[in-house]
Amino acid sequence: MVHNFNAGPSVLPKEVFEEASQSILNFNNSGLSILEIGHRTPPFENVMNEARELVKELMNLDNDHEVLFLHGGATTQFMQIPMNLLTENGIAAYTETGTWAGKAIKEAKLFGHVEIAGSSKEDNYTSIPNKLSVIPTAVYLHITSNETIAGTQWHNIPYDCGVPLIADMSSDILSRRLDFNKFDLIYAGAQKNMGAAGVNLVVINKNILGKVERAIPSMLDYRNHIKEESMLNTPPVFAVYVAMLTLRWLKKMGGLAKIEQLNEEKASLFYSTLDSLPIFKGPVAKEDRSKMNAVFVMDNPELEKEFLESCKKENMIGVKGHRSVGGFRVSMYNALTVESVKAITDLMKHFAQTKS
């Protein structure tokens, strides 16, 4: 058995693979592959509509919020958001919590003034700011709900920030219950919790649009995508289809309440093991640890290579930390089983015993 701890693209449910692979050969007994059906034909329109409706249902969205499936991944949103929302004389508030928040800040500065409402840069992004300073006249506040590289996560969402709230949820989308209607814009690359790489989910409160004076290219104007129901141009058909299958699986599992329970169980098992073994160390503040991406190092760095070799022998994939920070990272997305987490925690215990 292979245990897939990759940070993204990452583990998906087995039944999603099975149905998607069958549809590559014969989609819905049409004699056509999902890869070759027309995107403006009823079979794919049904796929897109079901995917959008499943997001609305799982998030319990109100009628003001629109669901889009777009090209470009979350990285395109770093510039598309300020292009659509940051007015000429306006101020955008951003939290600085790691690599991905930093990239979003850099792009936003191309379109206007950015203020840092809270930062954990001084402690090397090992925590989440516990106090924010948001200018009341800010056009919006942007947070990165889960930092995939730093291994931190917002557990206390700043719903009461007083300005429109925007969140990059690429690595913890649909992993827990939140009041999604209190966000004015949510975006997430699908390849961690929602499906295959190639499509980006955007959930947007349509009431925040149309307030900037700048000319927006047609493909980057959210209003055009809303009007065309994510069909402004040819969508990434297969990626949307895999997202729809994953959303179906999540609903069948019991929705966000059930998946949150399972994710809590996995994170609790992993972190309790980590804390019990002095040979390993978790740099992130305990109250801010991510339940999706657990990062850790070894007390003796000389043992890191040997530990990675042990993981490789046990078919544990993706444990090596991000190239920018080193160490280790275990990603525990929705589709990762409790059994996989138990397997790596058992390995950690065994490794610690042999080195004691």
C-alpha positions in Angstrom: 0.0 0.0 0.0 1.2 3.5 -0.9 0.7 6.3 1.6 0.4 9.6 -0.2 1.4 12.6 1.9 2.1 14.9 -1.0 1.2 18.5 -0.5 -0.4 18.9 -3.9 -1.3 17.5 -6.3 -2.3 15.1 -3.6 -4.3 12.1 -2.5 -7.8 11.6 -3.9 -10.5 9.1 -3.0 -10.2 5.7 -4.7 -13.8 5.8 -6.0 -13.1 9.1 -7.7 -10.1 7.6 -9.6 -12.2 4.6 -10.6 -15.1 6.6 -12.0 -12.9 9.2 -13.6 -10.8 6.5 -15.3 -13.9 4.8 -16.7 -15.2 8.1 -18.0 -11.9 8.7 -19.9 -12.9 5.7 -22.0 -16.7 6.0 -22.0 -18.4 8.9 -20.3 -21.9 8.1 -19.1 -22.3 5.4 -21.7 -22.1 8.0 -24.5 -19.3 6.2 -26.4 -17.3 9.4 -26.0 -14.5 10.2 -23.6 -14.9 12.9 -21.0 -11.8 14.4 -22.6 -13.6 14.9 -26.0 -17.1 15.9 -25.2 -18.2 19.5 -26.1 -18.2 21.8 -23.2 -21.4 23.5 -24.4 -23.3 20.2 -24.7 -25.8 19.1 -22.2 -23.6 16.3 -20.7 -20.9 18.7 -19.6 -23.3 21.5 -18.7 -24.8 19.0 -16.3 -21.4 18.4 -14.8 -20.6 22.0 -14.3 -24.1 22.7 -12.9 -23.8 19.8 -10.4 -20.3 20.9 -9.3 -21.5 24.4 -8.6 -24.6 23.3 -6.8 -22.6 20.9 -4.6 -20.3 23.7 -3.5 -23.4 25.8 -2.6 -24.9 22.9 -0.7 -21.7 21.9 1.2 -20.9 25.5 2.1 -24.6 26.4 2.8 -24.2 29.5 0.6 -26.8 32.3 0.4 -28.1 33.8 -2.9 -25.6 36.6 -2.8 -22.7 34.2 -3.3 -21.8 32.9 -6.7 -19.7 29.8 -7.5 -17.1 29.8 -10.3 -14.7 27.3 -11.7 -11.8 29.2 -13.4 -8.5 28.6 -15.1 -5.2 29.8 -13.7 -5.1 28.3 -10.2 -5.0 30.2 -7.0 -1.9 32.2 -8.2 -4.0 34.0 -10.8 -6.3 35.2 -8.1 -3.4 37.0 -6.4 -3.7 39.6 -9.1 -7.3 39.1 -10.2 -8.7 40.0 -6.8 -7.1 43.4 -6.5 -7.7 44.1 -10.2 -11.4 43.7 -9.6 -11.7 45.1 -6.1 -8.9 47.5 -5.1 -10.1 51.0 -6.0 -7.6 53.7 -7.3 -7.4 55.5 -3.9 -8.3 52.5 -1.8 -6.3 50.4 0.7 -6.2 46.6 0.8 -5.3 45.0 4.1 -3.3 41.7 4.0 -2.0 39.3 6.7 1.5 38.2 6.2 1.7 34.6 7.4 4.0 32.7 5.0 5.1 32.1 1.4 1.7 32.2 -0.2 0.5 35.2 1.7 3.7 36.9 0.6 3.0 36.1 -3.1 -0.5 37.5 -2.8 0.8 40.8 -1.2 3.4 41.2 -4.0 0.7 41.0 -6.7 -1.7 43.3 -4.9 0.8 46.0 -4.7 0.7 46.3 -8.5 -2.8 47.6 -8.3 -2.8 49.9 -5.3 -1.8 50.5 -1.7 -1.4 47.5 0.6 -1.3 47.7 4.4 -0.1 44.7 6.5 -2.8 44.1 9.1 -0.8 41.4 10.9 2.4 39.5 10.4 4.3 36.5 11.8 7.4 37.2 9.7 9.5 37.9 12.8 9.0 34.4 14.2 9.7 32.9 10.8 6.0 32.2 10.1 5.7 29.7 12.9 2.5 31.3 14.2 -0.7 33.2 13.2 -0.9 36.8 14.3 -3.2 37.0 17.4 -4.0 40.7 16.9 -4.9 42.5 13.7 -4.9 46.1 12.9 -7.3 46.6 10.0 -7.9 50.1 8.7 -11.7 50.7 8.9 -11.7 52.1 5.4 -9.9 49.2 3.8 -11.4 47.8 0.7 -10.9 44.3 2.0 -8.9 42.1 4.4 -7.1 39.1 2.8 -6.0 36.0 4.8 -4.4 32.8 3.8 -6.4 30.3 5.9 -3.8 27.6 5.7 -0.1 28.0 4.9 0.9 24.8 3.1 4.7 25.4 3.5 4.8 27.0 7.0 2.3 24.5 8.4 0.0 27.1 10.1 -3.7 27.6 10.0 -6.3 30.2 11.1 -8.4 28.5 13.8 -10.0 31.8 14.8 -11.3 33.4 11.6 -11.4 37.2 11.8 -15.1 37.4 10.8 -15.5 40.7 12.7 -12.7 42.5 10.9 -15.2 45.2 9.9 -14.4 45.1 6.1 -15.0 42.5 3.4 -13.1 39.3 4.1 -11.2 37.4 1.5 -9.5 34.0 2.0 -7.1 31.9 0.0 -8.3 28.4 1.1 -6.2 26.4 -1.4 -5.0 23.9 1.2 -7.9 23.6 3.6 -11.0 24.2 1.4 -14.0 22.1 2.5 -12.0 20.5 5.3 -14.1 21.9 8.2 -17.2 23.8 9.0 -17.0 27.6 8.7 -19.5 30.4 8.2 -18.7 30.7 4.5 -21.3 33.5 4.0 -19.2 35.8 6.1 -16.5 35.7 3.4 -16.9 38.0 0.5 -14.5 36.0 -1.7 -12.9 32.6 -1.2 -10.5 31.0 -3.7 -8.8 27.6 -3.8 -6.8 25.5 -6.2 -8.6 22.2 -6.5 -5.5 20.0 -6.4 -5.3 19.5 -2.6 -8.8 18.8 -1.2 -11.2 19.1 -4.2 -9.8 17.3 -7.2 -7.2 17.4 -9.9 -4.9 20.2 -10.8 -6.1 22.6 -13.5 -9.1 24.3 -12.0 -9.6 27.0 -9.3 -12.7 27.4 -7.2 -13.9 31.0 -6.6 -16.8 31.8 -4.3 -17.7 35.5 -4.5 -20.3 37.8 -3.1 -21.5 39.6 -6.2 -22.3 42.7 -4.2 -18.6 43.7 -3.9 -18.1 43.9 -7.7 -18.3 46.8 -10.1 -16.7 49.4 -7.8 -13.4 50.0 -9.5 -12.9 52.5 -12.4 -10.0 50.7 -14.1 -10.7 48.8 -17.3 -10.6 45.0 -16.6 -9.8 42.5 -19.4 -12.8 40.5 -20.2 -11.3 37.2 -19.1 -10.3 38.7 -15.7 -13.7 40.3 -14.9 -15.6 38.2 -12.4 -18.9 39.6 -13.6 -18.4 38.1 -17.0 -17.7 34.6 -15.5 -20.8 34.9 -13.3 -22.9 35.9 -16.3 -21.6 33.0 -18.4 -21.8 30.5 -15.4 -18.1 29.6 -15.7 -18.4 29.1 -19.4 -16.9 32.4 -20.7 -14.4 30.3 -22.6 -13.7 26.5 -22.7 -13.3 25.4 -19.1 -10.8 22.7 -17.9 -13.4 20.0 -18.6 -11.7 17.0 -17.0 -10.5 19.0 -13.9 -14.1 20.2 -13.3 -15.4 16.7 -13.7 -12.9 15.3 -11.2 -13.9 18.1 -8.8 -17.6 17.2 -9.2 -16.8 13.6 -8.4 -14.8 14.6 -5.3 -17.6 16.9 -4.2 -20.1 14.0 -4.6 -17.8 11.8 -2.5 -17.6 14.5 0.2 -21.4 14.8 0.4 -21.8 11.0 0.6 -19.2 10.9 3.4 -21.5 13.1 5.4 -20.4 16.6 4.4 -18.2 19.0 6.3 -19.3 17.9 9.7 -18.1 14.3 9.1 -14.9 15.3 7.3 -14.0 17.8 10.0 -14.4 15.0 12.6 -12.1 12.7 10.5 -9.5 15.5 10.0 -9.5 16.2 13.7 -8.8 12.6 14.4 -5.9 12.4 12.0 -4.4 15.7 13.2 -4.7 14.7 16.9 -3.1 11.3 16.2 -0.2 12.8 14.4 0.6 15.7 16.7 0.2 13.7 19.9 2.8 11.3 18.5 5.1 14.1 17.4 5.0 15.7 20.9 5.7 12.4 22.6 8.9 11.8 20.7 11.9 14.1 21.6 13.7 13.0 18.5 11.3 15.1 16.4 10.4 18.7 16.9 7.4 20.8 15.6 8.4 24.4 15.1 4.8 25.8 14.8 3.1 27.2 17.8 0.7 24.5 19.1 -2.4 26.7 18.9 -1.7 27.5 15.3 -0.8 24.1 13.9 -2.3 23.2 10.6 -4.6 20.2 10.5 -3.8 19.8 6.8 0.0 20.2 6.6 2.1 19.1 9.6 5.7 20.3 9.4 8.5 19.0 11.6 12.2 18.5 11.9 14.6 16.2 13.7 16.5 17.1 16.9 19.6 15.7 15.1 19.6 16.9 11.5 22.0 14.2 10.6 19.2 11.6 11.0 16.9 13.3 8.5 18.2 11.4 5.4 17.9 8.1 7.2 14.3 8.9 8.3 13.4 9.7 4.7 14.9 6.4 3.6 12.7 4.6 6.1 9.6 6.4 4.8 10.6 5.4 1.2 11.0 1.7 2.2 7.5 1.8 3.7 5.9 3.4 0.6 5.3 6.7 2.3 5.4 9.4 -0.5 5.8 13.1 -0.2 7.2 13.3 3.4 10.2 15.5 2.5 9.6 19.2 3.4 9.3 22.0 0.9 12.6 22.9 -0.7 12.5 26.4 0.8 12.4 25.2 4.4 13.6 21.6 4.5 12.6 19.1 7.2 9.5 17.1 6.8 5.9 17.7 5.9 2.9 15.3 6.3 -0.2 16.5 4.4 -3.4 15.1 5.8 -6.0 16.2 3.3 -9.6 15.0 3.2 -9.0 11.9 1.2 -6.0 10.7 3.3 -7.1 7.8 5.5 -6.6 7.5 9.3 -4.8 4.2 8.5 -2.1 6.2 6.6 -1.6 8.6 9.5 -1.3 5.6 11.8 1.2 4.0 9.5 3.6 7.0 9.7 3.1 7.6 13.4 4.0 3.9 14.0 7.1 4.4 11.8 8.1 7.5 13.8 7.8 5.6 17.1 9.8 2.7 15.7 12.5 5.1 14.3 12.7 6.9 17.7 13.1 3.6 19.5 16.0 2.5 17.3 17.8 5.8 18.0 17.3 6.0 21.7 
